[in-house]
């Protein structure tokens, strides 16, 4: 066996860092007709959630 081999049931270590950045400018496309809040409510949505 190699000195760096691992057991098949071992899971890899993953380091997550907050390094993702968005170029979105808030409020830029609020009138976009493709957004869900600019469309009519679907008929399957319960009345208390409309």
PDB file of N, H, CA, C and O in Angstrom:
ATOM      1  N   UNK A   1       0.826  -1.196   0.000  1.00  0.00           N
ATOM      2  CA  UNK A   1       0.000   0.000   0.000  1.00  0.00           C
ATOM      3  C   UNK A   1       0.867   1.256   0.000  1.00  0.00           C
ATOM      4  O   UNK A   1       1.951   1.292   0.583  1.00  0.00           O
ATOM      5  N   UNK A   2       0.365   2.257  -0.656  1.00  0.00           N
ATOM      6  H   UNK A   2      -0.515   2.227  -1.129  1.00  0.00           H
ATOM      7  CA  UNK A   2       1.063   3.530  -0.670  1.00  0.00           C
ATOM      8  C   UNK A   2       0.836   4.265   0.642  1.00  0.00           C
ATOM      9  O   UNK A   2      -0.185   4.050   1.295  1.00  0.00           O
ATOM     10  N   UNK A   3       1.740   5.104   1.032  1.00  0.00           N
ATOM     11  H   UNK A   3       2.569   5.278   0.501  1.00  0.00           H
ATOM     12  CA  UNK A   3       1.557   5.814   2.310  1.00  0.00           C
ATOM     13  C   UNK A   3       0.416   6.819   2.292  1.00  0.00           C
ATOM     14  O   UNK A   3      -0.057   7.211   3.359  1.00  0.00           O
ATOM     15  N   UNK A   4      -0.058   7.265   1.092  1.00  0.00           N
ATOM     16  H   UNK A   4       0.326   6.948   0.225  1.00  0.00           H
ATOM     17  CA  UNK A   4      -1.121   8.262   1.029  1.00  0.00           C
ATOM     18  C   UNK A   4      -2.456   7.670   0.602  1.00  0.00           C
ATOM     19  O   UNK A   4      -3.393   8.411   0.308  1.00  0.00           O
ATOM     20  N   UNK A   5      -2.553   6.371   0.564  1.00  0.00           N
ATOM     21  H   UNK A   5      -1.791   5.768   0.803  1.00  0.00           H
ATOM     22  CA  UNK A   5      -3.830   5.772   0.166  1.00  0.00           C
ATOM     23  C   UNK A   5      -4.851   5.956   1.285  1.00  0.00           C
ATOM     24  O   UNK A   5      -4.487   6.094   2.453  1.00  0.00           O
ATOM     25  N   UNK A   6      -6.114   5.956   0.924  1.00  0.00           N
ATOM     26  H   UNK A   6      -6.409   5.844  -0.025  1.00  0.00           H
ATOM     27  CA  UNK A   6      -7.173   6.151   1.915  1.00  0.00           C
ATOM     28  C   UNK A   6      -8.137   4.980   1.867  1.00  0.00           C
ATOM     29  O   UNK A   6      -8.200   4.234   0.890  1.00  0.00           O
ATOM     30  N   UNK A   7      -8.866   4.846   2.923  1.00  0.00           N
ATOM     31  H   UNK A   7      -8.814   5.452   3.716  1.00  0.00           H
ATOM     32  CA  UNK A   7      -9.872   3.795   3.024  1.00  0.00           C
ATOM     33  C   UNK A   7     -11.029   4.167   2.103  1.00  0.00           C
ATOM     34  O   UNK A   7     -11.343   5.351   1.984  1.00  0.00           O
ATOM     35  N   UNK A   8     -11.676   3.203   1.448  1.00  0.00           N
ATOM     36  H   UNK A   8     -11.420   2.241   1.545  1.00  0.00           H
ATOM     37  CA  UNK A   8     -12.756   3.558   0.510  1.00  0.00           C
ATOM     38  C   UNK A   8     -13.949   4.258   1.157  1.00  0.00           C
ATOM     39  O   UNK A   8     -14.729   4.904   0.458  1.00  0.00           O
ATOM     40  N   UNK A   9     -14.104   4.143   2.471  1.00  0.00           N
ATOM     41  H   UNK A   9     -13.470   3.618   3.039  1.00  0.00           H
ATOM     42  CA  UNK A   9     -15.243   4.791   3.117  1.00  0.00           C
ATOM     43  C   UNK A   9     -14.899   6.175   3.673  1.00  0.00           C
ATOM     44  O   UNK A   9     -15.770   6.850   4.222  1.00  0.00           O
ATOM     45  N   UNK A  10     -13.664   6.597   3.540  1.00  0.00           N
ATOM     46  H   UNK A  10     -12.957   6.049   3.094  1.00  0.00           H
ATOM     47  CA  UNK A  10     -13.304   7.921   4.017  1.00  0.00           C
ATOM     48  C   UNK A  10     -13.859   8.982   3.077  1.00  0.00           C
ATOM     49  O   UNK A  10     -13.905   8.788   1.862  1.00  0.00           O
ATOM     50  N   UNK A  11     -14.270  10.079   3.638  1.00  0.00           N
ATOM     51  H   UNK A  11     -14.232  10.236   4.625  1.00  0.00           H
ATOM     52  CA  UNK A  11     -14.793  11.171   2.832  1.00  0.00           C
ATOM     53  C   UNK A  11     -13.733  12.253   2.698  1.00  0.00           C
ATOM     54  O   UNK A  11     -12.949  12.474   3.620  1.00  0.00           O
ATOM     55  N   UNK A  12     -13.705  12.922   1.566  1.00  0.00           N
ATOM     56  H   UNK A  12     -14.342  12.744   0.817  1.00  0.00           H
ATOM     57  CA  UNK A  12     -12.704  13.983   1.414  1.00  0.00           C
ATOM     58  C   UNK A  12     -13.041  15.199   2.274  1.00  0.00           C
ATOM     59  O   UNK A  12     -14.206  15.461   2.576  1.00  0.00           O
ATOM     60  N   UNK A  13     -12.022  15.918   2.652  1.00  0.00           N
ATOM     61  H   UNK A  13     -11.076  15.705   2.407  1.00  0.00           H
ATOM     62  CA  UNK A  13     -12.201  17.145   3.415  1.00  0.00           C
ATOM     63  C   UNK A  13     -12.379  18.283   2.415  1.00  0.00           C
ATOM     64  O   UNK A  13     -11.572  18.448   1.501  1.00  0.00           O
ATOM     65  N   UNK A  14     -13.445  19.068   2.596  1.00  0.00           N
ATOM     66  H   UNK A  14     -14.100  18.933   3.339  1.00  0.00           H
ATOM     67  CA  UNK A  14     -13.733  20.184   1.694  1.00  0.00           C
ATOM     68  C   UNK A  14     -13.735  21.462   2.518  1.00  0.00           C
ATOM     69  O   UNK A  14     -14.438  21.568   3.523  1.00  0.00           O
ATOM     70  N   UNK A  15     -12.951  22.415   2.087  1.00  0.00           N
ATOM     71  H   UNK A  15     -12.380  22.329   1.271  1.00  0.00           H
ATOM     72  CA  UNK A  15     -12.914  23.715   2.750  1.00  0.00           C
ATOM     73  C   UNK A  15     -13.764  24.687   1.948  1.00  0.00           C
ATOM     74  O   UNK A  15     -13.521  24.902   0.761  1.00  0.00           O
ATOM     75  N   UNK A  16     -14.760  25.274   2.601  1.00  0.00           N
ATOM     76  H   UNK A  16     -14.957  25.100   3.565  1.00  0.00           H
ATOM     77  CA  UNK A  16     -15.653  26.220   1.938  1.00  0.00           C
ATOM     78  C   UNK A  16     -15.309  27.618   2.432  1.00  0.00           C
ATOM     79  O   UNK A  16     -15.250  27.873   3.635  1.00  0.00           O
ATOM     80  N   UNK A  17     -15.088  28.505   1.492  1.00  0.00           N
ATOM     81  H   UNK A  17     -15.136  28.298   0.515  1.00  0.00           H
ATOM     82  CA  UNK A  17     -14.756  29.877   1.848  1.00  0.00           C
ATOM     83  C   UNK A  17     -15.725  30.833   1.145  1.00  0.00           C
ATOM     84  O   UNK A  17     -16.127  30.578   0.010  1.00  0.00           O
ATOM     85  N   UNK A  18     -16.101  31.922   1.804  1.00  0.00           N
ATOM     86  H   UNK A  18     -15.774  32.130   2.726  1.00  0.00           H
ATOM     87  CA  UNK A  18     -17.004  32.897   1.179  1.00  0.00           C
ATOM     88  C   UNK A  18     -16.264  33.741   0.136  1.00  0.00           C
ATOM     89  O   UNK A  18     -15.910  34.892   0.392  1.00  0.00           O
ATOM     90  N   UNK A  19     -16.042  33.161  -1.020  1.00  0.00           N
ATOM     91  H   UNK A  19     -16.329  32.227  -1.228  1.00  0.00           H
ATOM     92  CA  UNK A  19     -15.256  33.874  -2.028  1.00  0.00           C
ATOM     93  C   UNK A  19     -16.044  34.133  -3.312  1.00  0.00           C
ATOM     94  O   UNK A  19     -15.475  34.578  -4.309  1.00  0.00           O
ATOM     95  N   UNK A  20     -17.347  33.857  -3.292  1.00  0.00           N
ATOM     96  H   UNK A  20     -17.809  33.496  -2.482  1.00  0.00           H
ATOM     97  CA  UNK A  20     -18.157  34.074  -4.485  1.00  0.00           C
ATOM     98  C   UNK A  20     -18.728  35.489  -4.431  1.00  0.00           C
ATOM     99  O   UNK A  20     -19.180  35.942  -3.379  1.00  0.00           O
ATOM    100  N   UNK A  21     -18.707  36.169  -5.544  1.00  0.00           N
ATOM    101  H   UNK A  21     -18.340  35.801  -6.398  1.00  0.00           H
ATOM    102  CA  UNK A  21     -19.196  37.542  -5.610  1.00  0.00           C
ATOM    103  C   UNK A  21     -20.176  37.659  -6.759  1.00  0.00           C
ATOM    104  O   UNK A  21     -19.988  37.037  -7.804  1.00  0.00           O
ATOM    105  N   UNK A  22     -21.200  38.435  -6.579  1.00  0.00           N
ATOM    106  H   UNK A  22     -21.353  38.941  -5.730  1.00  0.00           H
ATOM    107  CA  UNK A  22     -22.175  38.630  -7.637  1.00  0.00           C
ATOM    108  C   UNK A  22     -22.039  40.030  -8.222  1.00  0.00           C
ATOM    109  O   UNK A  22     -21.610  40.961  -7.540  1.00  0.00           O
ATOM    110  N   UNK A  23     -22.402  40.165  -9.473  1.00  0.00           N
ATOM    111  H   UNK A  23     -22.750  39.409 -10.027  1.00  0.00           H
ATOM    112  CA  UNK A  23     -22.382  41.468 -10.133  1.00  0.00           C
ATOM    113  C   UNK A  23     -23.783  42.069 -10.199  1.00  0.00           C
ATOM    114  O   UNK A  23     -23.988  43.102 -10.838  1.00  0.00           O
ATOM    115  N   UNK A  24     -24.755  41.421  -9.534  1.00  0.00           N
ATOM    116  H   UNK A  24     -24.589  40.582  -9.015  1.00  0.00           H
ATOM    117  CA  UNK A  24     -26.132  41.890  -9.543  1.00  0.00           C
ATOM    118  C   UNK A  24     -26.257  43.212  -8.803  1.00  0.00           C
ATOM    119  O   UNK A  24     -25.701  43.383  -7.718  1.00  0.00           O
ATOM    120  N   UNK A  25     -26.981  44.133  -9.392  1.00  0.00           N
ATOM    121  H   UNK A  25     -27.433  43.994 -10.273  1.00  0.00           H
ATOM    122  CA  UNK A  25     -27.274  45.410  -8.743  1.00  0.00           C
ATOM    123  C   UNK A  25     -28.723  45.334  -8.277  1.00  0.00           C
ATOM    124  O   UNK A  25     -29.637  45.136  -9.077  1.00  0.00           O
ATOM    125  N   UNK A  26     -28.917  45.495  -6.972  1.00  0.00           N
ATOM    126  H   UNK A  26     -28.175  45.656  -6.322  1.00  0.00           H
ATOM    127  CA  UNK A  26     -30.237  45.317  -6.390  1.00  0.00           C
ATOM    128  C   UNK A  26     -31.241  46.298  -6.979  1.00  0.00           C
ATOM    129  O   UNK A  26     -30.956  47.487  -7.126  1.00  0.00           O
ATOM    130  N   UNK A  27     -32.437  45.774  -7.318  1.00  0.00           N
ATOM    131  H   UNK A  27     -32.668  44.808  -7.198  1.00  0.00           H
ATOM    132  CA  UNK A  27     -33.501  46.606  -7.844  1.00  0.00           C
ATOM    133  C   UNK A  27     -33.384  46.885  -9.326  1.00  0.00           C
ATOM    134  O   UNK A  27     -34.169  47.666  -9.863  1.00  0.00           O
ATOM    135  N   UNK A  28     -32.436  46.279  -9.998  1.00  0.00           N
ATOM    136  H   UNK A  28     -31.798  45.645  -9.562  1.00  0.00           H
ATOM    137  CA  UNK A  28     -32.209  46.598 -11.400  1.00  0.00           C
ATOM    138  C   UNK A  28     -33.276  46.004 -12.317  1.00  0.00           C
ATOM    139  O   UNK A  28     -33.652  46.632 -13.307  1.00  0.00           O
ATOM    140  N   UNK A  29     -33.771  44.799 -12.003  1.00  0.00           N
ATOM    141  H   UNK A  29     -33.466  44.289 -11.199  1.00  0.00           H
ATOM    142  CA  UNK A  29     -34.740  44.167 -12.904  1.00  0.00           C
ATOM    143  C   UNK A  29     -36.033  43.801 -12.177  1.00  0.00           C
ATOM    144  O   UNK A  29     -36.600  42.733 -12.411  1.00  0.00           O
ATOM    145  N   UNK A  30     -36.496  44.683 -11.299  1.00  0.00           N
ATOM    146  H   UNK A  30     -36.036  45.550 -11.109  1.00  0.00           H
ATOM    147  CA  UNK A  30     -37.723  44.395 -10.570  1.00  0.00           C
ATOM    148  C   UNK A  30     -38.950  44.417 -11.459  1.00  0.00           C
ATOM    149  O   UNK A  30     -39.969  43.827 -11.099  1.00  0.00           O
ATOM    150  N   UNK A  31     -38.893  45.073 -12.603  1.00  0.00           N
ATOM    151  H   UNK A  31     -38.066  45.553 -12.895  1.00  0.00           H
ATOM    152  CA  UNK A  31     -40.036  45.098 -13.505  1.00  0.00           C
ATOM    153  C   UNK A  31     -39.900  44.056 -14.619  1.00  0.00           C
ATOM    154  O   UNK A  31     -40.644  44.108 -15.598  1.00  0.00           O
ATOM    155  N   UNK A  32     -38.977  43.129 -14.489  1.00  0.00           N
ATOM    156  H   UNK A  32     -38.373  43.087 -13.694  1.00  0.00           H
ATOM    157  CA  UNK A  32     -38.785  42.069 -15.472  1.00  0.00           C
ATOM    158  C   UNK A  32     -40.033  41.194 -15.523  1.00  0.00           C
ATOM    159  O   UNK A  32     -40.432  40.663 -14.486  1.00  0.00           O
ATOM    160  N   UNK A  33     -40.666  41.021 -16.679  1.00  0.00           N
ATOM    161  H   UNK A  33     -40.342  41.452 -17.521  1.00  0.00           H
ATOM    162  CA  UNK A  33     -41.899  40.228 -16.760  1.00  0.00           C
ATOM    163  C   UNK A  33     -41.675  38.738 -16.552  1.00  0.00           C
ATOM    164  O   UNK A  33     -42.644  38.000 -16.370  1.00  0.00           O
ATOM    165  N   UNK A  34     -40.452  38.277 -16.571  1.00  0.00           N
ATOM    166  H   UNK A  34     -39.665  38.876 -16.719  1.00  0.00           H
ATOM    167  CA  UNK A  34     -40.174  36.856 -16.373  1.00  0.00           C
ATOM    168  C   UNK A  34     -40.008  36.485 -14.909  1.00  0.00           C
ATOM    169  O   UNK A  34     -39.857  35.302 -14.601  1.00  0.00           O
ATOM    170  N   UNK A  35     -40.029  37.430 -14.009  1.00  0.00           N
ATOM    171  H   UNK A  35     -40.152  38.390 -14.258  1.00  0.00           H
ATOM    172  CA  UNK A  35     -39.911  37.137 -12.584  1.00  0.00           C
ATOM    173  C   UNK A  35     -41.249  36.666 -12.041  1.00  0.00           C
ATOM    174  O   UNK A  35     -42.303  37.096 -12.511  1.00  0.00           O
ATOM    175  N   UNK A  36     -41.207  35.782 -11.052  1.00  0.00           N
ATOM    176  H   UNK A  36     -40.351  35.433 -10.670  1.00  0.00           H
ATOM    177  CA  UNK A  36     -42.444  35.196 -10.537  1.00  0.00           C
ATOM    178  C   UNK A  36     -43.342  36.226  -9.880  1.00  0.00           C
ATOM    179  O   UNK A  36     -44.563  36.074  -9.899  1.00  0.00           O
ATOM    180  N   UNK A  37     -42.767  37.274  -9.296  1.00  0.00           N
ATOM    181  H   UNK A  37     -41.774  37.397  -9.280  1.00  0.00           H
ATOM    182  CA  UNK A  37     -43.611  38.259  -8.619  1.00  0.00           C
ATOM    183  C   UNK A  37     -44.292  39.211  -9.589  1.00  0.00           C
ATOM    184  O   UNK A  37     -45.136  40.005  -9.172  1.00  0.00           O
ATOM    185  N   UNK A  38     -43.951  39.156 -10.865  1.00  0.00           N
ATOM    186  H   UNK A  38     -43.265  38.512 -11.204  1.00  0.00           H
ATOM    187  CA  UNK A  38     -44.613  39.994 -11.863  1.00  0.00           C
ATOM    188  C   UNK A  38     -45.621  39.213 -12.701  1.00  0.00           C
ATOM    189  O   UNK A  38     -46.132  39.735 -13.692  1.00  0.00           O
ATOM    190  N   UNK A  39     -45.911  37.992 -12.327  1.00  0.00           N
ATOM    191  H   UNK A  39     -45.496  37.567 -11.521  1.00  0.00           H
ATOM    192  CA  UNK A  39     -46.865  37.153 -13.054  1.00  0.00           C
ATOM    193  C   UNK A  39     -48.113  36.920 -12.213  1.00  0.00           C
ATOM    194  O   UNK A  39     -48.118  37.132 -11.001  1.00  0.00           O
ATOM    195  N   UNK A  40     -49.150  36.486 -12.876  1.00  0.00           N
ATOM    196  H   UNK A  40     -49.146  36.314 -13.861  1.00  0.00           H
ATOM    197  CA  UNK A  40     -50.371  36.125 -12.157  1.00  0.00           C
ATOM    198  C   UNK A  40     -50.112  34.885 -11.308  1.00  0.00           C
ATOM    199  O   UNK A  40     -49.319  34.022 -11.686  1.00  0.00           O
ATOM    200  N   UNK A  41     -50.777  34.800 -10.171  1.00  0.00           N
ATOM    201  H   UNK A  41     -51.420  35.501  -9.865  1.00  0.00           H
ATOM    202  CA  UNK A  41     -50.625  33.642  -9.300  1.00  0.00           C
ATOM    203  C   UNK A  41     -51.251  32.417  -9.959  1.00  0.00           C
ATOM    204  O   UNK A  41     -52.342  32.488 -10.526  1.00  0.00           O
ATOM    205  N   UNK A  42     -50.550  31.304  -9.875  1.00  0.00           N
ATOM    206  H   UNK A  42     -49.664  31.246  -9.415  1.00  0.00           H
ATOM    207  CA  UNK A  42     -51.047  30.062 -10.468  1.00  0.00           C
ATOM    208  C   UNK A  42     -52.278  29.572  -9.709  1.00  0.00           C
ATOM    209  O   UNK A  42     -52.443  29.864  -8.524  1.00  0.00           O
ATOM    210  N   UNK A  43     -53.140  28.825 -10.399  1.00  0.00           N
ATOM    211  H   UNK A  43     -53.006  28.587 -11.361  1.00  0.00           H
ATOM    212  CA  UNK A  43     -54.388  28.370  -9.782  1.00  0.00           C
ATOM    213  C   UNK A  43     -54.161  27.280  -8.731  1.00  0.00           C
ATOM    214  O   UNK A  43     -55.053  27.026  -7.921  1.00  0.00           O
ATOM    215  N   UNK A  44     -53.007  26.636  -8.723  1.00  0.00           N
ATOM    216  H   UNK A  44     -52.283  26.842  -9.381  1.00  0.00           H
ATOM    217  CA  UNK A  44     -52.751  25.587  -7.741  1.00  0.00           C
ATOM    218  C   UNK A  44     -52.271  26.145  -6.391  1.00  0.00           C
ATOM    219  O   UNK A  44     -52.175  25.402  -5.414  1.00  0.00           O
ATOM    220  N   UNK A  45     -51.973  27.436  -6.338  1.00  0.00           N
ATOM    221  H   UNK A  45     -52.050  28.039  -7.132  1.00  0.00           H
ATOM    222  CA  UNK A  45     -51.512  28.054  -5.083  1.00  0.00           C
ATOM    223  C   UNK A  45     -52.727  28.241  -4.172  1.00  0.00           C
ATOM    224  O   UNK A  45     -53.740  28.789  -4.606  1.00  0.00           O
ATOM    225  N   UNK A  46     -52.640  27.795  -2.921  1.00  0.00           N
ATOM    226  H   UNK A  46     -51.817  27.350  -2.569  1.00  0.00           H
ATOM    227  CA  UNK A  46     -53.777  27.964  -1.993  1.00  0.00           C
ATOM    228  C   UNK A  46     -54.134  29.440  -1.818  1.00  0.00           C
ATOM    229  O   UNK A  46     -53.266  30.309  -1.909  1.00  0.00           O
ATOM    230  N   UNK A  47     -55.397  29.714  -1.571  1.00  0.00           N
ATOM    231  H   UNK A  47     -56.102  29.009  -1.498  1.00  0.00           H
ATOM    232  CA  UNK A  47     -55.877  31.092  -1.467  1.00  0.00           C
ATOM    233  C   UNK A  47     -55.202  31.864  -0.342  1.00  0.00           C
ATOM    234  O   UNK A  47     -55.016  33.076  -0.456  1.00  0.00           O
ATOM    235  N   UNK A  48     -54.826  31.177   0.756  1.00  0.00           N
ATOM    236  H   UNK A  48     -54.976  30.193   0.848  1.00  0.00           H
ATOM    237  CA  UNK A  48     -54.191  31.878   1.857  1.00  0.00           C
ATOM    238  C   UNK A  48     -52.753  32.302   1.544  1.00  0.00           C
ATOM    239  O   UNK A  48     -52.158  33.078   2.291  1.00  0.00           O
ATOM    240  N   UNK A  49     -52.200  31.795   0.448  1.00  0.00           N
ATOM    241  H   UNK A  49     -52.684  31.164  -0.159  1.00  0.00           H
ATOM    242  CA  UNK A  49     -50.831  32.145   0.060  1.00  0.00           C
ATOM    243  C   UNK A  49     -50.761  33.108  -1.120  1.00  0.00           C
ATOM    244  O   UNK A  49     -49.672  33.438  -1.590  1.00  0.00           O
ATOM    245  N   UNK A  50     -51.901  33.554  -1.592  1.00  0.00           N
ATOM    246  H   UNK A  50     -52.785  33.287  -1.210  1.00  0.00           H
ATOM    247  CA  UNK A  50     -51.907  34.441  -2.767  1.00  0.00           C
ATOM    248  C   UNK A  50     -51.703  35.882  -2.384  1.00  0.00           C
ATOM    249  O   UNK A  50     -51.682  36.755  -3.252  1.00  0.00           O
TER     250      UNK A  50
END
